[in-house]
Amino acid sequence: MPFIYTLLALLLVVILVVIVRTFLFSRDARQDPLPFSSELPDLQPDLLVPARHLSAAIQIPTISHADPAEDRPELFDALHNLLQESYPLLHGRLSREVLPGGSLLYTWPGSKPELEPVLFMAHQDVVPADEHTLAKWTYPPFSGAIEDGFVWGRGSMDIKCQLIAVMEAVENLLAQGFQPCRTIILAFSHDEEVLGMGARVIVTQLKEQGIRLAAVIDEGTSILDGVLPGFKGYTAPIAVTEKGYLSLKLTAEASGGHSSTPAPETSIGILSRAIDRLQSNPFPYRVQAVLPLFKALSPTASTVMKMAFANLWLFSGLVRRQLSASTETAASIHTTTAPTIFHSGIKDNVLPSLAEAVVNFRILPGETVAEVIDRVRTVITDERVTLTPLPNNAWEPSPVSPSDGPAFHHITSVVRELYPTATCAPNAMLGATDSRHYHAISDRVYRFTPIVSRKEDIERIHGINERLSLENLSLMVKFFHRLIQRWSCGQM
């Protein structure tokens, strides 16, 4: 009987600890908006004005290529001319530099040049549309059609919308007579989609000028509607870091010869087994990686979810299984492994002596390129497979920008002004952006695209029927109209 009483007492203690930790978890997550007073009236943009500008930009297919020789500079020139025509005040008041390749750099001098500038980013280039899918598009991918309440076409979501929204905001601020305190820099690279040099050139130039940035905002996560299960209303993850990147070429060699007398192991077989081992042994799942995100979102989470994340000491296994069940959430808690290219063989009756594959890894913050390579070598355990990082296709996870300071809180405050039901939280960007280069000249680099996205919207990015609603585009303009004022003249 005393043993049963002891068990009951222990169970009661566990229940009390779970309840208390759950209560404190949500209470500590609440965050008040950062006060800011603007002398300008709220912007009420005409829905069609930015939509027409975005439509015109989409109609110029500024596709970037891994080989810059395949680029068409005249298309980027055409986009630059369009921007000059669409935003006369901006081009009359801001200095503009066209850098090698076609990247754009604008500077709006502040009234207090001793303050560090702030920088707003986007990129001009887009990915092509797969020719095999063209018949599935409701409107052609470079039509820029304005129909059914949307602007349709490649770049409407990634990411000409952000370029246009920033420029619309600046044009309106100039028309209203706004004078920034901090200098404002606009940076629009030309080759982000191919992991190119545009952003690096911009950063190098700013660095040579001795410029250190107070804060940077680039494309990134958006305001999610129903995408994260277990949360009510809008959730707004704002990326304060992004995963690292590594593409490894795996090579296996073996004796060639005639297919009628094959050796016990061929180069294709050796390499296939190596890739199978990698996929069968994924990198460890680290639930702690998303704890800041789920803690900040906890006020709108279900009771079960609050309890689970507040008590990972007890429920980490359950949480890990739930998150790893979805490809989207699984990617947020571990380094991912994705075989993307496989080459071997020249004829159906010839044994290939060489097989090559490329495996892409997106590296979780807290891990390193060297650690990933070491683990790959350990998992494969076959000295016949050589590992070679692809040139310029390996970098570490980005540093983590602060989510407890004014720069971040200005972003969340504007989100809540425009979307009062939204809950904001820091998180990690799963994909690669130009913003990773800017950590060299700023400690506060954020990745956020202020549009409302549902799961079906996210699937359109780089996919079929990419589109953006006119309402979303208008709210983007309002967002940057407010954030520019806050970042340039508010507490930082």
Order of alpha helices (4+ residues) and beta strands (2+ residues): alpha-alpha-alpha-alpha-beta-beta-beta-beta-beta-alpha-beta-alpha-beta-beta-beta-beta-alpha-alpha-alpha-alpha-alpha-beta-beta-beta-alpha-beta-alpha-beta-beta-alpha-beta-alpha
